Amino acid sequence: MTTTNTYRTAYRAYRDELGAAMQMSDPDLSAAGLSVRQRARRESARERLLAARPALPSVGTSRADVLGSLRPTTADQISRMQHEQAHVLRMLEAGRALGQIIANADDVRALAIADLVETLPQTLESQHGDEIIAETHGLVFERLADLGVESAVQAREFEQSNAPALAWHRAMTEAAEGSDASVGAWQDVYRADAKGYEAARAGLDGNVDEWVRRFDLANA
């Protein structure tokens, strides 16, 4: 069994355990007693999933760290960023797509967009604002690396050499917090391990996710 097979097998086992917890019944237990057993089974499954995660590399700079380190600090830099943000807003109003603007941006404009995206109407008015921000930051990071910004280039090289471990660690960690990982986490897995992604995601039972959501709310 390959290493990535181990990760996807651990994830599917976790989902199976959640499904089994959901279906538990015992006529001799009260509702509260059954809930205690379900919680214990879920916690045990969670611990096994976390234990099966790949080890993270001991060094490396995250994308968020790269973007944070490149934020403007001087008055001139801040002024230029604000100028670029105003220009980006005009382009958006004219119908240009944000992704297209990023694809043609220089480093200053790209960073201005990373700072601006959280306050854009399309972000604030969406139920998926966090995903829009994450996707935009990802596009900005890739553009910076393509432009040769050293910190972004180094971080991307680190990611590429450790991609499967980083992606599966993130997905398994997020899944352990509920029932499933975020879209962004699974996108990372798909890019690093397409076969593993397909095997992990095939035929998942959405009822499990809904049960976990309701169970957590009831036991908060």
C-alpha positions as CSV (number, residue, x, y, z in Angstrom):
1,M,0.0,0.0,0.0
2,T,1.5,3.4,-1.0
3,T,1.7,6.2,1.5
4,T,-1.1,8.3,-0.1
5,N,-3.3,5.1,-0.1
6,T,-2.8,5.1,3.6
7,Y,-4.1,8.6,4.0
8,R,-7.2,8.1,1.9
9,T,-7.9,4.8,3.6
10,A,-7.7,6.5,7.0
11,Y,-10.1,9.2,5.8
12,R,-12.6,6.7,4.5
13,A,-12.3,4.7,7.7
14,Y,-13.1,7.9,9.6
15,R,-16.2,8.6,7.5
16,D,-17.3,5.0,8.0
17,E,-16.9,5.4,11.8
18,L,-19.0,8.6,11.7
19,G,-21.7,6.7,9.7
20,A,-21.7,3.9,12.3
21,A,-21.9,6.4,15.1
22,M,-24.9,8.0,13.4
23,Q,-26.7,4.7,13.1
24,M,-26.1,3.6,16.7
25,S,-29.1,2.6,18.7
26,D,-29.7,0.9,22.0
27,P,-33.2,0.5,23.5
28,D,-31.7,0.3,27.0
29,L,-30.1,3.7,26.8
30,S,-31.7,7.1,27.2
31,A,-31.2,9.7,24.5
32,A,-28.5,11.3,26.7
33,G,-26.8,8.0,27.2
34,L,-26.8,7.2,23.5
35,S,-25.3,10.6,22.8
36,V,-22.5,9.9,25.2
37,R,-21.6,6.7,23.3
38,Q,-21.9,8.3,19.9
39,R,-19.6,11.1,21.1
40,A,-17.1,8.6,22.4
41,R,-17.1,6.6,19.1
42,R,-16.7,9.8,17.1
43,E,-13.8,11.0,19.3
44,S,-12.0,7.7,19.0
45,A,-12.4,7.9,15.2
46,R,-11.1,11.4,15.3
47,E,-8.0,10.4,17.3
48,R,-7.2,7.6,14.8
49,L,-7.5,10.0,11.8
50,L,-5.2,12.6,13.4
51,A,-2.7,9.9,14.3
52,A,-2.7,8.7,10.6
53,R,-1.8,12.1,9.2
54,P,1.5,12.5,7.4
55,A,4.3,14.3,9.3
56,L,4.8,17.9,8.3
57,P,8.2,19.0,7.1
58,S,10.1,20.9,9.8
59,V,10.8,23.9,7.6
60,G,9.0,26.1,5.1
61,T,7.2,29.3,4.8
62,S,3.4,29.3,4.3
63,R,1.6,31.2,1.6
64,A,0.0,33.4,4.3
65,D,3.4,34.2,5.7
66,V,4.6,35.2,2.3
67,L,1.7,37.5,1.6
68,G,2.0,39.0,5.1
69,S,5.7,39.7,4.7
70,L,5.1,41.6,1.4
71,R,2.5,44.0,2.8
72,P,3.5,47.7,2.4
73,T,5.1,49.3,5.4
74,T,6.2,52.8,4.2
75,A,4.0,55.7,3.4
76,D,5.0,55.6,-0.3
77,Q,4.2,51.8,-0.5
78,I,0.8,52.3,1.2
79,S,0.0,55.2,-1.1
80,R,0.9,53.1,-4.2
81,M,-1.2,50.1,-3.0
82,Q,-4.2,52.4,-2.4
83,H,-3.8,53.8,-5.9
84,E,-3.7,50.3,-7.3
85,Q,-6.8,49.3,-5.4
86,A,-8.7,52.2,-6.8
87,H,-7.6,51.2,-10.3
88,V,-8.7,47.6,-9.6
89,L,-12.1,48.7,-8.5
90,R,-12.6,50.7,-11.7
91,M,-11.7,47.6,-13.7
92,L,-14.1,45.5,-11.8
93,E,-16.9,48.1,-12.3
94,A,-16.1,47.9,-16.0
95,G,-16.7,44.2,-16.0
96,R,-13.2,42.7,-15.8
97,A,-13.0,39.5,-13.9
98,L,-10.9,39.5,-10.8
99,G,-8.9,36.4,-11.9
100,Q,-8.1,38.0,-15.2
101,I,-6.8,41.2,-13.4
102,I,-4.6,39.1,-11.2
103,A,-3.2,37.1,-14.2
104,N,-2.0,40.3,-15.7
105,A,-1.0,42.2,-12.6
106,D,2.5,43.2,-11.5
107,D,3.5,42.4,-7.9
108,V,2.2,45.7,-6.4
109,R,-1.2,45.3,-8.0
110,A,-1.4,41.6,-7.1
111,L,-0.7,42.4,-3.4
112,A,-3.2,45.3,-3.5
113,I,-5.9,42.8,-4.6
114,A,-5.0,40.4,-1.8
115,D,-5.6,43.2,0.6
116,L,-8.7,44.5,-1.1
117,V,-10.6,41.2,-1.6
118,E,-12.0,41.0,1.9
119,T,-14.0,44.2,1.4
120,L,-15.3,43.6,-2.1
121,P,-19.1,43.4,-2.4
122,Q,-18.9,40.0,-4.1
123,T,-17.1,38.8,-1.0
124,L,-19.2,40.5,1.7
125,E,-22.5,39.5,0.0
126,S,-21.6,35.9,-0.5
127,Q,-22.2,32.9,1.8
128,H,-18.8,31.6,0.7
129,G,-16.8,34.7,1.4
130,D,-14.0,32.8,3.1
131,E,-13.6,30.6,0.0
132,I,-13.5,33.6,-2.3
133,I,-10.7,35.2,-0.1
134,A,-8.8,31.9,0.0
135,E,-9.0,31.4,-3.8
136,T,-8.0,35.0,-4.5
137,H,-5.0,34.8,-2.1
138,G,-4.0,31.6,-3.9
139,L,-4.1,33.3,-7.3
140,V,-2.2,36.2,-6.0
141,F,0.5,33.9,-4.5
142,E,0.8,32.0,-7.8
143,R,1.1,35.3,-9.7
144,L,3.9,36.5,-7.4
145,A,5.8,33.3,-7.8
146,D,5.4,33.5,-11.6
147,L,6.7,37.0,-11.5
148,G,9.8,35.7,-9.7
149,V,9.2,37.3,-6.2
150,E,11.8,35.4,-4.3
151,S,9.9,34.5,-1.1
152,A,6.9,33.3,-3.2
153,V,9.2,31.2,-5.5
154,Q,10.9,29.6,-2.5
155,A,7.6,28.8,-0.8
156,R,6.1,27.3,-4.0
157,E,9.2,25.1,-4.5
158,F,8.8,23.9,-0.9
159,E,5.1,23.2,-1.5
160,Q,5.8,21.3,-4.7
161,S,8.4,19.0,-3.1
162,N,6.2,18.3,-0.1
163,A,2.8,18.6,-1.8
164,P,1.1,15.2,-1.0
165,A,2.1,15.4,2.7
166,L,1.0,19.0,3.1
167,A,-2.3,18.5,1.3
168,W,-3.3,15.3,3.2
169,H,-2.3,16.7,6.5
170,R,-4.5,19.8,6.0
171,A,-7.5,17.7,4.7
172,M,-7.3,15.2,7.5
173,T,-6.9,17.9,10.2
174,E,-9.9,19.8,8.9
175,A,-12.0,16.7,8.6
176,A,-11.2,15.8,12.2
177,E,-12.8,19.0,13.3
178,G,-16.2,18.0,11.9
179,S,-16.9,15.5,9.2
180,D,-15.1,16.8,6.1
181,A,-12.4,19.2,5.0
182,S,-12.9,22.5,3.2
183,V,-13.1,22.9,-0.6
184,G,-9.7,24.5,-0.5
185,A,-8.1,21.6,1.3
186,W,-9.6,19.1,-1.2
187,Q,-8.4,21.2,-4.1
188,D,-4.9,20.9,-2.6
189,V,-5.2,17.1,-2.4
190,Y,-6.5,16.9,-6.0
191,R,-3.5,18.8,-7.3
192,A,-1.1,16.7,-5.3
193,D,-2.8,13.3,-5.5
194,A,-5.6,13.1,-8.0
195,K,-6.1,9.3,-7.7
196,G,-6.2,9.6,-3.9
197,Y,-8.7,12.4,-4.1
198,E,-11.0,10.4,-6.3
199,A,-10.9,7.4,-4.1
200,A,-11.4,9.5,-0.9
201,R,-14.4,11.4,-2.3
202,A,-16.3,8.8,-4.3
203,G,-19.8,8.1,-3.0
204,L,-19.6,10.0,0.2
205,D,-22.9,10.0,2.2
206,G,-24.1,13.6,2.7
207,N,-26.3,12.4,5.5
208,V,-23.2,11.9,7.6
209,D,-22.2,15.5,7.3
210,E,-25.7,16.7,8.2
211,W,-25.8,14.4,11.2
212,V,-22.5,15.6,12.5
213,R,-23.6,19.2,12.1
214,R,-26.8,18.6,14.0
215,F,-25.0,16.5,16.6
216,D,-22.5,19.3,17.3
217,L,-25.2,21.9,17.6
218,A,-27.1,19.8,20.0
219,N,-24.0,19.0,22.1
220,A,-22.4,22.4,22.1
